[in-house]
Amino acid sequence: MSDGLLIKKTFASFDGLSGGVVLSDLCQHLLDAQRTLWNQLAENDAALKRSDYRDFMGGGFSYRVQYNPGRIKSARAKIDPQSIAQRKCFLCLENLPVAQQGILYRNEYFILCNPWPIFPGHLTIAHLRHLPQAIENSFACLLRTAQDLSPRFTLFYNGPSCGASAPDHLHFQAVPAGSMPIERDAAIDARRQMIHDRESVFLYRLLQQERAAVIIEGNDFLKVQDAFRLLFGAMRRVMGHEPEPMMNVVCSYCCHQWRVIVFPRKKFRPSAYDLQGDKKILISPGAVEMGGFIVAPRKIDFERMDREKVSTIYREVSIDDKTFRRLETIIVEG
């Protein structure tokens, strides 16, 4: 990547040091400009406004299903090494569309408008370098970015085997705060149970059998990182998997406190994804789906999605109760 290309692609910069600069305002200016200059984004934003939605409740939790045919490419994405090697990385600056620009963020990441949005104002935060998708050494940046974009955005991370359509390029995504039902559900005391109080950072279990989730809450940057490292180490011991334990992460910052929701996973896609004919369900769960917002790129799946089918998907891709109990034991023992 040349300095000239970076300058050409940079709409604005945010270094976290210049007083008076609000990152979420810069992102809104970027979105407004890109919708004017980049036809693909404008067309897909307009299509998003025509999306259909269905809402339902189940077991005290809320769900929203979206019919979004524009996401079919992502739902069908092949992430095996051969397929990845045969295509250009769409997050590297040299491969971006001519009209696409972004915000240089802390001289390390580039904030881009997602050309296939799930929500209005959907952003992708990609590392400037072509590094593999991994959370262990980038979690601090996830926390900092959530704080910089608060309170207007929530961030999420899809593991390289859990919904990331670019597992070869480190990135997060940001969407308007409150877009996912889990953001509201996870804050309700009756829907979670304390696992551990670690130096004023609290770890909870989401009280839903089919969807395993650990909630981390705290207002100390370093201590929240420590709590995540403890969870990450426990997941690595119990779940294994390389290059990292399978997971999705949702992260927000509000009222001087971070809330991090980690969904430990055992499987990339549910079995119905690989079926043929009418039995096939083209739902590929990432953080958004684990967060209760089900994106259906096909009309047939949108119309038949219900509480039972969502529950089946969660049970297939989430770790089971026995595995979760082992995680809890390691977390409590510290």
C-alpha positions in Angstrom: 0.0 0.0 0.0 1.5 3.3 -1.1 1.2 6.6 0.9 -0.4 8.1 -2.2 -3.1 5.6 -2.3 -3.8 6.1 1.4 -4.1 9.9 0.9 -6.4 9.4 -2.1 -8.7 7.1 -0.2 -8.8 9.1 3.1 -11.9 11.1 3.5 -11.0 12.2 7.0 -8.7 11.2 9.9 -9.3 10.6 13.6 -6.2 10.1 15.8 -8.0 10.3 19.2 -5.8 13.2 20.2 -7.4 16.2 18.5 -9.9 17.8 20.8 -13.4 18.6 19.6 -13.4 15.9 16.9 -16.3 13.5 17.3 -15.8 10.2 15.5 -19.4 9.4 15.1 -20.0 12.8 13.4 -17.1 12.1 11.0 -18.7 8.7 10.2 -22.0 10.4 9.5 -20.3 12.9 7.1 -18.6 9.9 5.4 -21.9 8.1 5.0 -23.6 11.2 3.5 -20.7 11.8 1.1 -20.4 8.2 0.0 -24.2 7.9 -0.6 -23.8 10.9 -3.0 -20.7 9.8 -4.8 -20.8 6.0 -4.7 -23.8 4.6 -6.7 -23.5 1.0 -5.3 -23.9 2.2 -1.8 -26.7 4.6 -2.7 -28.6 1.8 -4.5 -28.1 -0.7 -1.7 -29.1 1.8 1.0 -32.3 2.5 -1.0 -32.9 -1.3 -1.3 -32.4 -1.7 2.5 -35.3 0.8 3.1 -37.6 -1.6 1.2 -36.6 -4.6 3.4 -39.4 -6.5 5.2 -39.3 -7.3 8.9 -41.0 -9.7 11.3 -40.7 -9.6 15.1 -41.5 -12.2 17.6 -40.8 -13.3 21.2 -39.7 -16.5 22.7 -38.7 -17.5 26.2 -38.6 -13.9 27.3 -36.2 -12.9 24.5 -37.0 -10.8 21.4 -36.1 -11.6 17.8 -36.3 -9.7 14.5 -36.1 -11.3 11.0 -35.1 -9.2 8.1 -35.6 -10.1 4.4 -32.4 -8.7 2.8 -31.6 -10.3 -0.7 -28.5 -8.1 -0.9 -26.8 -10.2 1.7 -27.0 -13.4 -0.3 -23.4 -13.2 -1.4 -22.3 -12.9 2.2 -24.5 -15.8 3.3 -23.0 -18.0 0.5 -19.4 -16.9 1.1 -16.8 -19.6 0.8 -14.1 -19.2 3.4 -11.9 -22.3 2.7 -8.2 -21.5 2.1 -8.5 -22.2 -1.6 -11.4 -19.9 -2.2 -9.8 -17.2 -0.2 -6.6 -17.5 -2.2 -8.4 -17.2 -5.5 -10.1 -13.8 -4.8 -8.8 -10.4 -4.2 -9.3 -9.1 -0.6 -12.1 -6.6 -0.8 -10.9 -4.9 2.4 -7.4 -4.0 1.2 -7.2 -0.4 0.1 -5.8 -1.3 -3.4 -8.9 -3.4 -4.1 -11.6 -0.9 -3.0 -14.0 0.5 -5.6 -12.9 3.7 -7.2 -15.5 5.8 -5.4 -15.0 4.3 -2.0 -13.2 6.3 0.7 -12.8 5.9 4.4 -11.7 7.5 7.7 -8.2 6.8 8.8 -8.7 5.7 12.4 -5.8 6.0 14.9 -3.3 5.5 12.0 -4.1 1.7 12.2 -7.6 1.1 10.8 -9.8 2.4 8.0 -13.5 3.0 8.6 -15.6 2.2 5.5 -19.2 2.2 4.6 -20.4 -1.3 4.2 -21.7 -1.6 0.6 -24.1 -4.4 1.5 -25.7 -3.0 4.7 -27.8 -4.9 7.2 -28.6 -1.6 9.0 -28.6 2.1 7.9 -25.2 3.4 8.7 -23.5 0.0 8.7 -19.7 0.5 8.9 -16.7 -1.8 8.5 -13.5 -1.1 10.4 -10.6 -2.8 8.6 -7.0 -2.9 9.6 -4.7 -1.1 7.1 -2.5 -4.2 6.9 -3.7 -7.5 5.5 -3.7 -9.4 8.8 -5.8 -12.5 9.6 -9.0 -12.1 11.5 -8.1 -12.6 15.2 -9.5 -11.1 18.4 -6.9 -11.9 21.0 -4.5 -9.1 20.2 -7.1 -6.7 18.8 -9.6 -6.8 21.6 -8.2 -3.6 23.2 -8.8 -1.8 19.9 -12.4 -3.2 19.8 -13.0 -1.6 23.3 -11.4 1.7 22.3 -13.3 1.9 19.1 -16.6 1.2 20.9 -15.8 4.1 23.3 -14.8 6.4 20.4 -18.1 5.7 18.6 -20.3 5.8 21.6 -23.1 6.2 22.2 -24.3 6.1 18.6 -22.8 2.8 17.5 -22.4 -0.8 18.7 -19.4 -2.9 17.4 -19.2 -6.6 16.6 -16.6 -9.1 15.6 -17.1 -12.3 13.7 -14.5 -15.0 14.2 -12.7 -16.4 11.1 -14.9 -19.5 11.2 -18.1 -17.8 12.6 -19.5 -15.5 10.0 -16.6 -13.4 8.8 -16.7 -13.3 5.0 -13.1 -11.9 5.0 -11.3 -14.2 7.5 -8.1 -13.2 5.9 -8.3 -9.5 6.8 -8.7 -8.2 10.4 -11.9 -6.1 10.8 -14.8 -5.2 13.0 -18.1 -3.8 12.1 -20.2 -1.0 13.6 -24.0 -0.6 13.5 -26.4 1.9 15.1 -26.7 1.2 18.8 -29.8 -0.8 19.8 -30.1 -2.5 16.4 -29.7 -6.0 17.8 -32.3 -7.4 20.3 -29.6 -8.8 22.5 -28.4 -5.3 23.4 -31.7 -4.8 25.3 -32.2 -8.4 26.5 -28.6 -8.8 27.9 -29.2 -5.7 30.2 -32.2 -7.2 32.0 -31.1 -8.8 35.3 -33.8 -11.6 35.0 -32.2 -12.8 31.8 -28.7 -13.3 33.1 -26.9 -14.9 36.0 -23.7 -13.8 37.8 -20.7 -16.0 37.1 -17.9 -14.0 38.7 -17.0 -10.6 40.1 -13.4 -9.9 39.1 -12.1 -6.7 40.6 -15.4 -4.8 39.8 -15.7 -6.3 36.4 -18.7 -8.6 36.3 -19.2 -11.7 34.2 -22.7 -13.1 33.6 -24.2 -16.0 31.8 -27.1 -15.4 29.5 -30.1 -17.4 30.8 -31.0 -19.1 27.6 -30.1 -22.8 27.1 -29.8 -22.9 23.3 -27.7 -19.7 22.9 -24.6 -19.7 25.1 -23.3 -16.3 25.9 -21.0 -14.6 28.4 -21.6 -11.0 29.3 -18.6 -8.9 30.6 -19.4 -5.5 32.2 -17.0 -2.9 33.7 -15.7 0.6 33.5 -12.0 0.0 33.8 -10.3 -0.5 30.4 -7.5 -2.7 31.5 -9.7 -4.8 33.9 -12.2 -5.5 31.1 -9.3 -6.7 29.0 -8.1 -8.9 31.8 -11.6 -10.4 32.1 -11.7 -11.1 28.4 -8.3 -12.8 28.5 -9.5 -15.0 31.3 -12.5 -16.0 29.2 -10.4 -16.4 26.1 -8.0 -18.7 27.9 -10.8 -20.8 29.3 -12.4 -21.1 25.8 -9.0 -22.2 24.4 -8.6 -24.8 27.1 -12.2 -26.2 26.8 -13.1 -25.7 23.1 -9.7 -25.8 21.4 -9.8 -24.9 17.7 -7.3 -22.9 15.7 -6.4 -20.2 15.1 -8.7 -19.2 17.9 -11.8 -20.6 19.7 -14.9 -20.0 17.7 -16.8 -17.0 18.8 -18.8 -13.9 17.9 -18.5 -10.7 20.0 -20.8 -7.7 20.5 -19.3 -4.7 22.2 -20.8 -1.4 23.3 -19.9 1.5 25.6 -22.5 3.6 27.4 -22.6 5.6 30.7 -18.9 5.1 31.2 -19.2 1.3 31.0 -18.3 -1.4 28.5 -20.6 -4.3 27.9 -19.1 -7.2 25.9 -21.2 -10.1 24.9 -19.3 -13.2 23.8 -21.0 -16.1 22.0 -18.9 -19.2 22.2 -19.5 -21.4 19.1 -19.0 -25.0 18.1 -20.1 -24.9 14.5 -20.0 -22.5 11.5 -23.4 -23.1 10.0 -26.5 -25.2 10.9 -27.1 -28.5 9.2 -30.1 -27.1 7.3 -27.7 -24.8 5.4 -26.3 -27.8 3.5 -29.7 -29.4 2.7 -31.2 -29.3 -0.8 -34.6 -28.1 -2.1 -37.3 -26.8 0.3 -35.4 -28.2 3.4 -32.5 -25.8 2.9 -32.3 -22.8 5.1 -29.8 -20.2 3.9 -29.0 -18.6 7.3 -25.3 -18.3 8.1 -25.1 -17.0 11.7 -22.7 -14.3 12.6 -22.8 -11.9 15.5 -25.9 -10.1 14.2 -27.9 -13.4 14.1 -26.5 -14.5 17.4 -27.7 -11.1 18.7 -31.3 -12.0 17.8 -31.4 -10.2 14.4 -31.9 -12.9 11.7 -30.9 -11.9 8.2 -32.7 -13.9 5.6 -31.5 -13.3 2.0 -34.2 -15.5 0.6 -37.9 -14.8 0.8 -38.8 -18.5 1.6 -36.5 -18.4 4.7 -37.9 -15.0 5.8 -41.5 -16.3 5.7 -40.9 -19.5 7.5 -38.5 -18.4 10.2 -40.0 -18.8 13.7 -39.0 -19.3 17.3 -38.5 -23.0 16.8 -36.2 -22.7 13.8 -34.2 -20.0 15.5 -33.8 -22.2 18.6 -32.6 -25.1 16.4 -30.0 -22.9 14.7 -28.7 -21.7 18.1 -28.5 -25.2 19.5 -26.5 -26.4 16.6 -24.0 -23.6 16.4 -23.6 -22.8 20.1 -21.6 -24.8 22.7 -23.7 -27.1 24.9 -24.5 -26.7 28.6 -21.8 -29.2 29.7 -19.1 -27.3 27.8 -20.4 -24.0 29.2 -20.2 -25.3 32.8 -16.5 -26.2 32.2 -15.9 -22.6 31.1 -17.6 -21.3 34.2 -15.5 -23.5 36.5 -12.2 -22.2 34.9 -13.5 -18.6 35.1 -14.4 -18.9 38.8 -11.1 -20.5 39.6 -9.4 -17.7 37.8 
